Amino acid sequence: MSREKFVSTTLSRKRFQEILHLFHESTEKLGDDRNKIKIVTYDNQKLVVKSFKTPNFINAIVYRFFRKSKAARSYYNAQYLKKNHIGTPAAVAFLESLSFIGLDKSYYVSAYAAHDFTFRALIGDDSLENKEDILIQFASFMYKMHEAGVYFLDNSPGNTLISKKGNKYEFSLVDLNRMKFYDIPYGERLKNFERLAPYKWMYDIMGKEYASLSGRDEKETIDVMWRYTHKFQEAFYRKKRFKKRWKKILGK
């Protein structure tokens, strides 16, 4: 026996099913290793549909009885961000397919956010102009997010979309299912930058602006940011080397 949980403030279940049909037919994919993400056009509106990977047995039970699914968290987290005027594509709907045992499939639908590039371009695109201005404005965006009590656990280079609007830049967060909401201590705020970039000069710029907005010491802010980042980078590459050695041992 199975049932579905469907939540939306703008769509009927029938219209959502029509969107899912378009999703299964679509070949316009967005990159993601674990989940399927596609762009569809419905009623002349571009939408992003994310199909989450079917959870393992334990997680299926957890998401069914004890914790919101990734689709549900994406939906409600997007609503929280919008309520606090923090950029993110508008949440449209989510659906969970539930069995007697636990969660089976789940989908999240949001509006498509047009953008010029992602934060990753600041790292790898040498032709991108005004990087210093972008980093200053991004630090201000992060400060606003933290002041709203949002700690973005997946704050990585591909999860911030950036659009140029005159001399200003607008930032929009995606991949929202892993967030915490609380009064964030200053040190933890600085740790939230650790996944973003491998270069010290970028933290010099972001740290200076964040310290100014926070009324904190500039040098200490930059040093703490960079210390967290350096530690994260060491752990990241250590893990990659470990996986590479095991693949070699296993002959893969």
Secondary structure, 3 states (H helix, E strand, C coil): CEEEEEEECCCCHHHHHHHHHHHHHCCCEECCCCCEEEEEEECCEEEEEEEECCCCHHHHHHHHHCCCCHHHHHHHHHHHHHHCCCCCCCEEEEEEEEECCCEEEEEEEEECCCCCEECCHHHHCCCCCCHHHHHHHHHHHHHHHHHCCEEECCCCHHHEEEEEECCEEEEEECCCCCEEECCCCHHHHHHCCCCCCCCHHHHHHHHHHHHHHHCCCHHHHHHHHHHHHHHHHHHHHHHHHHHHHHHHHCCC
